[in-house]
Amino acid sequence: MAKGNDPYAVLPVAKAMQVFAYVTSQAHDVTLTEVVQALGMPKTTVFRYLQTLSAAGFFAHNVVQDRYGVGERFRELARMDAVYHSLRSTAQGEMDGLVGGFRETVNLAVLADDEVVYVDIREAARSQRFQARIGHRHPVHSTSLGKAIAAFLPVEAVERLVCTEFEQRTYRTLTDARTFRRHVEEARRRGFAMESGENEDGVTCVGVPILDDKGYPIAAVSLSAPDNRMQVLADRAAEALQDAARRITASLPSISLHGSV
């Protein structure tokens, strides 16, 4: 429950979260009456919250028995959170090792809403600061991270990405579907993707997918460096990134996100 002296708290939302927390913490499906008695809220208010959360997929409403339980949307989010938490925890050591070995920036990203989202970044002391920050969203087609993920997506998912408009980030950014498909196919064949100045001028990146236990790309890890330094690092970086990605995959829980992102 939100504190009464918190000027930013939205009371109806706080009450809805009480209902949410109660239902999801029970070992069995509950009735409207049970929730009302447990929380001491008006019956009409609880009913509206239960119906709203059910409509959003967070609860499942058994109409015949008139009981409420955890919905598929909540289970999906919990499954994703478990994998992503394990991903970040496992990847930290591998990313630190890559930064120590190459003294260049290492990035970890996932695919969300057809964009690459940076979830962790490790920068070396000597490395220049690049545009990407944790939480930033960048296009799939202009990043090695995005191409590495796309290379191991189902064909229909790749075609969905092709249907989106290709933003031109730099003068080198690819802007046509044919070139994008070719880059994706090359990344699938080699096991890693590259982009040179397509997302940020003067920067070359090597990206490798991180697969779940079903071979679905839940993330990607990349190494970024100025063009001149990457010329002599690319092959060694690709091999090191692939080794790190395999170790991360081996440490992930046996849960697949295929179809969940």
MOGI-V882038 format. One line per field, one symbol per residue. phi: phi as a letter, one per 40 degrees, with the letter a starting at -180 (. if undefined). Layout:
# MOGI-V882038
phi=???
This chain:
# MOGI-V882038
phi=.ccccccccbdccccccccdcccccccacbcdcccdccbgbddcccdcccccccccgcbbbccccfbbacccccccccccccccccdccccdcccccccccbfbcbbbabcafgbcbcbaabbcdcccccccbdgcbbcccbbcdccccdcbcddccccccccccccccaccccbbccccccccccccccgabbabgcbadgbbbbbbcbbccbgcccaabbbbaddcccdcbdccccccccccccccdcccccbbbdgbb
